[in-house]
Amino acid sequence: MLRLRRLRLALIVLAFVLLAVRLCPKRPIGGRYTSSIAVYDAQGKLLRLTLADDDRYRLWLPLDQMAPDIVEAFLIKEDRWFYWHPGVNPVALARGGWRTYVAGEPRQGGSTITMQLARLMDRRQTRTPIGKLRQIARALSIEVMYSKRQILEAYLNLVPCGGNIEGVGAASLIYFEKPARALTLPETLTLAVIPQSPSRRTAGREVVAARMRLFEAWNRDHPEAEPQRGFLSLPLQLHGPADLPFLAPHAINTLVSRDNPLAPREIRATLDLNMQRTLERQVRGYVENNRRLGIENASALLVDYRTMEVKAVIGSADFFNNSISGQVNGTIAKRSPGSTLKPFIYALAMDQGLIHPMTVLKDAPVSFGPFSPENFDGNFSGPITA
């Protein structure tokens, strides 16, 4: 009886310790990683997806911003017992160890989602028995410190999806050109099978067969999905980082400036992509038509005067032209205002009674010390009315 009471007391103390560890303030897993920034125009069209500070595409999304189908597909594929084990699934580990080290079959890991997250966080080698033991210990500690939702969110944001793409948020935008909450079932199941072999499955090989195997498991839980079998047997076109848009570069560079540590992961700009493209054509045409006059560059800012929203920004005639310092944003660069001030100066002089519209002014060469202003065409008109 005394031994039973001591055991009960030990369990109560252990429960309080675990509860204290869980409730004590700690750095969230997402706080360890920088995120890409996705910038959209006013109609929701993607303008830019930036790289995170470690040169990876990683768009950190809260779990409730992911479609439930994505979460379920990854659980079916990776860890059906995720919500029931303490971070380690002994049955899966025993089965994987037997097949790998005893039966001589192809390597089978048996890792849970928590164990995979431990490997992704620590970036350690886990293929050896010692490495696997360290991975197990780390997974158990993660389960003690974080909730299942926090663990699942971190895993879905860090899972490798090919090349320098991590997480379902960035992978959805890059491979399918849509946010994670808008994927169809074929796209969802494709995304769930990519992490097992990113290099082969993102290139189009094996992905259909892997997706169909996952669909069979999905179909057992969702028999209503059977009519989509034909669509799932068809190949999907996957895009890549090279297909990402790079639009309105001067405006986007200002919005995603790394000088702002509080910049959101998603930015809904007031820019209008159609107006942006129209203004770009106008500026290119203006420069081409006036190149003979020495005009090589131009900038323009289009603002809706009713709301003061910026609709288009052209910082230079060609962002990639180094001869005109194309990456300098002329709409915010400090420069001489030149003739821009003339209407205001003339209006002020009229308001103060210094001139009237018919006052004759002298347009002739003049010097102010080393400064000798002249007209744009280099000529002078002599006497001219205001």
TINU-539163 format. One record per residue (C-alpha): residue number from 1; residue in one letter; x, y, z. Coordinates in steps of 0.5 Angstrom, whole numbers, plus 2048, in hexadecimal, padded with zeros to 3 digits. Example, Ala and Ser with C-alpha at 12.3 -4.5 7.8 and 13.67 -1.06 7.14 Angstrom:
! TINU-539163
    i  aa    u    v    w
    1   A  819  7F7  810
    2   S  81B  7FE  80E
! end
This chain:
! TINU-539163
    i  aa    u    v    w
    1   M  800  800  800
    2   L  806  805  802
    3   R  809  803  7FB
    4   L  803  805  7F7
    5   R  802  80B  7FB
    6   R  809  80D  7F9
    7   L  808  80B  7F2
    8   R  802  810  7F2
    9   L  805  816  7F5
   10   A  80B  815  7F0
   11   L  806  815  7EA
   12   I  802  81B  7ED
   13   V  809  81F  7EE
   14   L  80B  81D  7E7
   15   A  805  81F  7E4
   16   F  805  826  7E7
   17   V  80D  827  7E5
   18   L  80A  825  7DE
   19   L  805  82A  7DE
   20   A  809  82F  7E1
   21   V  80E  82E  7DB
   22   R  808  82F  7D6
   23   L  806  835  7D9
   24   C  80C  839  7DA
   25   P  80E  83E  7D5
   26   K  812  83C  7D0
   27   R  814  83E  7C9
   28   P  80F  83C  7C3
   29   I  812  837  7BE
   30   G  810  83C  7B9
   31   G  814  841  7BC
   32   R  81B  83E  7BB
   33   Y  81A  83E  7B3
   34   T  819  844  7AE
   35   S  814  844  7A9
   36   S  813  846  7A2
   37   I  80E  84C  7A0
   38   A  808  84B  79B
   39   V  806  851  798
   40   Y  7FF  852  795
   41   D  7FC  857  791
   42   A  7F5  85A  792
   43   Q  7F2  854  78E
   44   G  7F6  84F  792
   45   K  7FB  84E  78C
   46   L  802  84B  78F
   47   L  807  851  78D
   48   R  80D  84E  791
   49   L  80F  848  796
   50   T  815  84A  799
   51   L  81B  846  79C
   52   A  81C  845  7A3
   53   D  822  847  7A7
   54   D  825  840  7A6
   55   D  824  840  79E
   56   R  81E  83B  79F
   57   Y  817  83C  79C
   58   R  813  83B  7A3
   59   L  80C  83F  7A4
   60   W  80A  83E  7AB
   61   L  803  83C  7AC
   62   P  7FF  83B  7B2
   63   L  7FB  834  7B2
   64   D  7F4  838  7B1
   65   Q  7F6  83B  7AB
   66   M  7F8  834  7A8
   67   A  7F2  830  7A4
   68   P  7F0  82A  7A9
   69   D  7F1  825  7A3
   70   I  7F8  827  7A3
   71   V  7F9  826  7AA
   72   E  7F5  81F  7AA
   73   A  7F9  81D  7A4
   74   F  800  81E  7A7
   75   L  7FD  81A  7AD
   76   I  7FB  814  7A9
   77   K  802  814  7A5
   78   E  807  815  7AB
   79   D  803  814  7B2
   80   R  7FC  811  7B3
   81   W  7FD  811  7BA
   82   F  800  818  7BB
   83   Y  7FB  81A  7C0
   84   W  7FC  813  7C4
   85   H  803  812  7C5
   86   P  808  816  7CA
   87   G  80C  818  7C4
   88   V  80F  811  7C3
   89   N  80B  80B  7C0
   90   P  80E  805  7C3
   91   V  80B  800  7BE
   92   A  80D  804  7B8
   93   L  814  804  7BA
   94   A  814  7FD  7BC
   95   R  812  7FB  7B5
   96   G  816  800  7B1
   97   G  81C  7FD  7B5
   98   W  81B  7F6  7B4
   99   R  81A  7F7  7AC
  100   T  820  7FC  7AC
  101   Y  825  7F8  7B0
  102   V  822  7F1  7B1
  103   A  81E  7EF  7AB
  104   G  823  7F3  7A6
  105   E  81D  7F6  7A3
  106   P  81E  7FE  7A0
  107   R  81F  803  7A5
  108   Q  819  805  7A9
  109   G  819  80A  7AE
  110   G  813  80A  7B3
  111   S  813  811  7B5
  112   T  80D  815  7B7
  113   I  80C  81C  7B5
  114   T  80F  81E  7BC
  115   M  815  81A  7BA
  116   Q  816  81D  7B3
  117   L  815  824  7B6
  118   A  81A  823  7BB
  119   R  81F  821  7B5
  120   L  81D  827  7B1
  121   M  81E  82C  7B7
  122   D  825  829  7B9
  123   R  827  827  7B2
  124   R  82B  821  7B5
  125   Q  82C  81A  7B2
  126   T  827  815  7B4
  127   R  829  80F  7B0
  128   T  82D  80C  7B5
  129   P  82B  808  7BB
  130   I  82E  80E  7C0
  131   G  82B  813  7BB
  132   K  824  810  7BC
  133   L  824  810  7C3
  134   R  826  817  7C4
  135   Q  820  819  7BF
  136   I  81C  815  7C4
  137   A  81E  819  7CA
  138   R  81D  81F  7C6
  139   A  816  81D  7C4
  140   L  814  81B  7CB
  141   S  816  822  7CD
  142   I  813  826  7C8
  143   E  80C  822  7CA
  144   V  80D  824  7D1
  145   M  80E  82C  7CF
  146   Y  809  82D  7CA
  147   S  802  82B  7C8
  148   K  800  826  7C2
  149   R  7FE  82C  7BE
  150   Q  804  830  7BF
  151   I  808  82A  7BD
  152   L  804  828  7B7
  153   E  804  830  7B5
  154   A  80C  830  7B5
  155   Y  80C  82A  7B1
  156   L  808  82C  7AC
  157   N  80C  832  7AB
  158   L  813  82F  7AB
  159   V  812  829  7A7
  160   P  817  829  7A1
  161   C  813  829  79B
  162   G  819  829  796
  163   G  81F  82D  795
  164   N  81F  833  799
  165   I  817  833  79A
  166   E  814  832  7A1
  167   G  80D  831  7A4
  168   V  806  830  7A1
  169   G  805  838  7A0
  170   A  80B  839  79C
  171   A  80B  833  798
  172   S  803  834  796
  173   L  805  83B  793
  174   I  80B  838  78F
  175   Y  808  832  78D
  176   F  801  833  78C
  177   E  801  83B  78C
  178   K  7FC  83B  791
  179   P  7FB  83C  799
  180   A  7FB  836  79D
  181   R  7F4  837  79F
  182   A  7F2  836  797
  183   L  7F5  830  795
  184   T  7F0  82A  792
  185   L  7F1  823  794
  186   P  7F6  821  78F
  187   E  7FA  827  790
  188   T  7FA  825  798
  189   L  7FB  81E  797
  190   T  801  820  792
  191   L  804  825  798
  192   A  803  81F  79D
  193   V  808  81A  799
  194   I  80D  81F  797
  195   P  811  81F  79D
  196   Q  813  818  79D
  197   S  817  819  797
  198   P  817  820  795
  199   S  81C  820  78F
  200   R  818  81A  78B
  201   R  811  81C  78D
  202   T  812  824  78B
  203   A  815  822  785
  204   G  80F  81E  783
  205   R  811  817  784
  206   E  80E  812  789
  207   V  809  817  78B
  208   V  803  815  788
  209   A  804  80E  78B
  210   A  806  810  791
  211   R  7FF  815  791
  212   M  7FB  80F  78F
  213   R  7FE  80B  795
  214   L  7FC  810  79A
  215   F  7F5  811  797
  216   E  7F3  80A  798
  217   A  7F5  80B  79F
  218   W  7F1  812  79F
  219   N  7EB  80E  79B
  220   R  7EA  80A  7A1
  221   D  7E9  810  7A6
  222   H  7E5  814  7A0
  223   P  7E1  80F  79C
  224   E  7DE  815  799
  225   A  7E4  817  795
  226   E  7E4  811  791
  227   P  7E1  815  78B
  228   Q  7E8  819  78B
  229   R  7EC  813  789
  230   G  7ED  814  782
  231   F  7EF  81B  783
  232   L  7F4  818  788
  233   S  7F7  814  783
  234   L  7F9  819  77E
  235   P  800  81D  77F
  236   L  800  824  782
  237   Q  804  82A  77F
  238   L  809  82C  785
  239   H  80C  833  784
  240   G  812  835  788
  241   P  816  83B  78B
  242   A  818  83D  784
  243   D  811  83E  782
  244   L  80F  843  788
  245   P  80D  84A  786
  246   F  812  850  787
  247   L  80D  856  786
  248   A  80D  85D  788
  249   P  814  85C  78B
  250   H  815  863  78E
  251   A  80F  863  791
  252   I  810  85C  794
  253   N  817  85D  796
  254   T  814  863  79B
  255   L  80F  85F  79E
  256   V  813  859  79F
  257   S  819  85D  7A2
  258   R  81D  859  7A7
  259   D  81D  85F  7AB
  260   N  816  85E  7AE
  261   P  817  858  7B2
  262   L  80F  858  7B4
  263   A  80E  857  7AC
  264   P  808  852  7AB
  265   R  809  84C  7A8
  266   E  803  84E  7A3
  267   I  802  855  7A0
  268   R  7FC  857  79C
  269   A  7FE  85D  799
  270   T  7FA  862  795
  271   L  7FE  861  78F
  272   D  7F9  85F  789
  273   L  7FD  85A  784
  274   N  7F9  85C  77E
  275   M  7FB  864  77F
  276   Q  802  862  781
  277   R  803  85F  77A
  278   T  7FF  864  776
  279   L  804  86A  77A
  280   E  80A  865  778
  281   R  808  865  771
  282   Q  807  86D  771
  283   V  80E  86E  774
  284   R  812  86A  76F
  285   G  80E  86D  769
  286   Y  810  874  76C
  287   V  817  872  76D
  288   E  818  86F  766
  289   N  814  875  762
  290   N  819  87A  766
  291   R  81F  876  766
  292   R  822  87B  760
  293   L  821  881  765
  294   G  825  87E  76A
  295   I  820  87B  76F
  296   E  822  874  771
  297   N  81E  873  778
  298   A  818  875  77B
  299   S  814  873  781
  300   A  80C  874  782
  301   L  807  873  788
  302   L  800  872  787
  303   V  7FB  874  78D
  304   D  7F4  873  78E
  305   Y  7F2  87B  790
  306   R  7EC  878  793
  307   T  7EF  874  798
  308   M  7F7  876  797
  309   E  7F8  86E  796
  310   V  7FE  86D  792
  311   K  7FC  869  78C
  312   A  803  868  788
  313   V  80A  86A  789
  314   I  80F  86B  783
  315   G  816  86C  787
  316   S  81A  86C  780
  317   A  819  86A  779
  318   D  81D  864  77A
  319   F  81E  860  781
  320   F  823  85C  77E
  321   N  827  861  77A
  322   N  82D  863  77E
  323   S  82F  869  779
  324   I  829  86D  77C
  325   S  82A  86A  783
  326   G  823  867  782
  327   Q  823  864  789
  328   V  822  86B  78C
  329   N  81B  86D  78D
  330   G  81A  874  78A
  331   T  814  875  78D
  332   I  817  875  794
  333   A  81E  877  792
  334   K  820  87E  795
  335   R  822  883  78F
  336   S  821  88A  78C
  337   P  819  88B  78B
  338   G  81B  88F  785
  339   S  815  892  781
  340   T  810  88E  786
  341   L  810  895  78B
  342   K  80F  89A  785
  343   P  807  89A  785
  344   F  808  89B  78D
  345   I  80D  8A0  78C
  346   Y  809  8A4  787
  347   A  802  8A3  78B
  348   L  805  8A6  791
  349   A  808  8AC  78E
  350   M  801  8AD  78B
  351   D  7FE  8AC  792
  352   Q  803  8B1  795
  353   G  802  8B6  78F
  354   L  809  8B6  78C
  355   I  807  8B4  785
  356   H  800  8B3  781
  357   P  7FF  8AE  77B
  358   M  802  8B4  776
  359   T  808  8B6  77A
  360   V  80E  8B6  775
  361   L  814  8B2  778
  362   K  81B  8B1  775
  363   D  81D  8AA  772
  364   A  824  8AB  771
  365   P  82B  8A8  773
  366   V  82C  8AA  77B
  367   S  831  8A7  780
  368   F  831  8A6  787
  369   G  838  8A5  789
  370   P  83A  89F  786
  371   F  833  89D  784
  372   S  830  89F  77E
  373   P  829  89C  77D
  374   E  826  89B  776
  375   N  820  898  772
  376   F  81F  891  770
  377   D  821  892  769
  378   G  827  897  76B
  379   N  824  89D  767
  380   F  821  8A3  76A
  381   S  81A  8A7  768
  382   G  81C  8AE  76A
  383   P  816  8B2  76D
  384   I  810  8AE  76E
  385   T  80A  8AF  772
  386   A  809  8AB  779
! end
